[in-house]
Every structure is written in structure tokens, then in C-alpha cells.
Amino acid sequence: MPAIAHIGVGLAAKRVAPSINVGWLILAAEFIEVIFMILWAAGIETIPTNETGSYSPWSHSVVMGVFWALLATSFVFWISKNARTVLLMGLLVFSHPLLDIIASPKTAFYAADTGMPLFFNPAVTLGLGLWRYETVAFVGEYGFVLAGLLIYLIERRKIKRDLPV
């Protein structure tokens, strides 16, 4: 369940990047989850449960969040050479750890979660802990998606309205 809020961020980004396909915007916002799934499949990181917190410092630590954002900006620059697109995609990737810091520890979903690791030491974590409370967590996750969807639909309507006939 956690991680769908990032989709809302990708959808809302359409407002500032009407020329970029929304799929790319969502992928940028969820890029760290894609990295996590690859590392989980390789047996390097673990999925959190109620009994054990996750161990995902390669994908979900603050320092690696900065690294993934810089890697994404380098890749996007190599492809597009458009400074605005590069900045937006980098910010979308970096929005992931920022939202995770606000949400973590996500004990509403995983009782053993201790927060977002700063780097590779699971004892040093960050987090405001808003997802400690089940109601706040559900309203936050679904609220982000609904707000992002609303912004996306409004922007899409403007784009269609402004198209030449």
C-alpha cells in the first residue's frame, strides 16, 4: 500500500511539464521503487513485514536517494539536453525520499518499521512519522493520488482545449 502517493506526485507534475508523457513523470516519481524491486528480486534488499522492518539502504536511504536523483538527471540530460526536463525529472526522483522522510516510520503498515535509513546503518534513521497513524496514512496515500489525478485531469483538459482545431 505505501508508495502509491508517489504516483500522485508524478500525475501532478503534468501541470509543470505538459509536453512530457505522464508515464515518464510517474516513472520518475516511482524510480526508487523500481530500483527496490530489482534489488529485492536479486536478494539484496528485503520487503518490510510486521515482524521485521525492511532492509533497503541501496534504494531507500537518504544518501542513495540523492544518488539516484543525480543518476536520473545525468541520464535524462544525456537523452534530452533540456535543462528544464532534467531538473524536473531529478526533482521527481528526489521527491520519493522526501515523501518517505515525511511518512517514515510507516508503522501503520509495518509495525517493525524504524524509519528511513540515513545511509547503510539501520540504527540511524530519519522520519517525521506521519504514517504511524493508520487514518493519516490512508488519507495521505490516497489523498496524494486523488489530488495528483485531479491536477492531471485539469491540466489535460487545458492541453486539449488549447490544441488547434
C-alpha positions in Angstrom: 0.0 0.0 0.0 2.7 2.6 0.8 4.2 4.0 -2.4 1.1 4.9 -4.3 1.4 8.5 -3.1 4.4 8.9 -5.4 2.1 8.2 -8.4 0.1 11.2 -7.4 3.2 13.3 -7.4 4.0 12.1 -10.9 0.5 12.9 -12.1 0.6 16.3 -10.6 3.9 17.0 -12.4 2.0 17.2 -15.6 1.0 20.7 -14.6 4.6 21.9 -14.9 5.5 19.6 -17.7 2.6 19.4 -20.2 4.9 18.3 -23.0 6.3 15.2 -21.1 4.4 12.0 -21.3 2.7 11.3 -17.9 4.1 7.8 -17.9 7.6 9.2 -17.7 6.6 11.5 -14.9 5.2 8.7 -12.9 8.2 6.5 -13.6 10.5 9.3 -12.3 8.4 9.6 -9.1 8.5 5.8 -8.7 12.0 5.2 -9.9 13.3 4.4 -6.5 10.6 1.7 -6.1 11.7 0.2 -9.4 15.3 0.1 -8.1 14.0 -1.5 -4.9 12.1 -4.2 -6.8 15.2 -5.1 -8.9 17.3 -5.3 -5.7 14.7 -7.3 -3.9 14.5 -9.7 -6.8 18.3 -10.1 -6.6 18.1 -10.8 -2.9 19.9 -7.6 -1.9 17.0 -5.8 -0.2 14.0 -7.1 1.8 10.4 -6.3 1.9 9.1 -5.0 5.2 6.7 -7.1 7.3 5.0 -6.6 10.6 7.7 -8.7 12.2 10.8 -7.2 10.6 11.5 -3.8 9.2 12.8 -3.7 5.7 16.5 -3.5 4.9 16.7 -1.4 1.8 19.6 1.1 2.1 20.6 0.8 -1.5 17.2 2.1 -2.7 15.6 3.8 0.2 18.2 5.6 2.2 18.5 9.4 2.2 22.0 9.4 0.7 21.1 6.9 -2.0 18.0 8.9 -2.8 20.4 11.8 -3.7 22.5 9.4 -5.7 19.5 8.0 -7.7 18.3 11.5 -8.4 21.7 12.5 -9.7 21.9 9.4 -11.8 18.5 10.1 -13.2 19.4 13.7 -14.1 22.5 12.5 -15.8 20.6 10.0 -17.9 17.9 12.5 -18.8 20.5 15.1 -19.7 22.2 12.6 -21.9 18.9 11.8 -23.7 17.2 15.3 -23.8 19.8 18.0 -23.2 16.8 20.1 -22.0 17.7 21.7 -18.7 14.1 22.1 -17.6 13.3 18.4 -18.2 16.5 17.4 -16.5 15.6 19.4 -13.4 12.0 18.2 -13.3 12.9 14.6 -13.6 15.6 14.9 -11.0 13.2 16.6 -8.6 10.6 13.9 -9.2 13.1 11.2 -8.3 14.2 13.1 -5.3 10.6 13.7 -4.2 10.5 10.0 -3.4 12.9 10.1 -0.4 11.4 13.4 0.7 7.9 11.9 0.9 9.4 8.8 2.6 11.0 11.0 5.3 7.7 12.7 6.0 5.9 9.3 6.1 8.5 7.2 7.9 8.4 5.2 10.1 5.4 3.7 8.4 4.2 1.6 11.4 0.5 1.9 10.2 1.6 -0.6 7.5 4.6 -2.3 9.0 4.7 -2.5 12.8 8.5 -3.1 12.9 9.4 -0.1 10.6 12.0 2.1 12.3 12.2 4.9 9.7 14.2 5.8 6.7 17.9 5.0 7.0 20.3 7.9 6.5 22.7 5.5 4.8 23.7 1.9 5.4 23.4 1.9 9.2 19.8 0.8 10.0 20.2 2.3 13.5 20.5 5.9 12.1 17.1 6.8 10.6 15.1 9.8 9.7 11.4 10.4 9.6 8.5 12.6 10.8 6.4 9.5 11.3 3.1 10.7 9.8 2.3 7.2 8.6 2.4 5.9 12.2 -1.3 6.6 12.3 -3.5 4.4 10.1 -6.1 7.1 9.3 -3.4 9.6 8.4 -1.6 7.0 6.3 -4.6 6.0 4.3 -5.8 9.6 3.8 -2.3 10.7 2.9 -1.6 7.9 0.4 -5.0 8.1 -1.3 -5.2 11.8 -1.0 -1.9 12.3 -2.9 -3.1 10.0 -5.7 -6.5 11.7 -5.9 -5.0 15.2 -5.8 -2.5 14.3 -8.4 -5.2 12.8 -10.6 -7.3 15.9 -10.3 -4.4 18.1 -11.2 -3.5 15.8 -14.1 -7.1 15.8 -15.4 -7.4 19.6 -15.2 -4.1 20.0 -17.0 -5.0 17.5 -19.7 -8.3 19.3 -20.3 -6.4 22.6 -20.7 -4.0 21.0 -23.2 -6.9 19.6 -25.2 -8.7 22.9 -25.1 -5.6 24.8 -26.4 -4.9 22.4 -29.3 -5.5 23.9 -32.7 -8.6 22.6 -34.5 
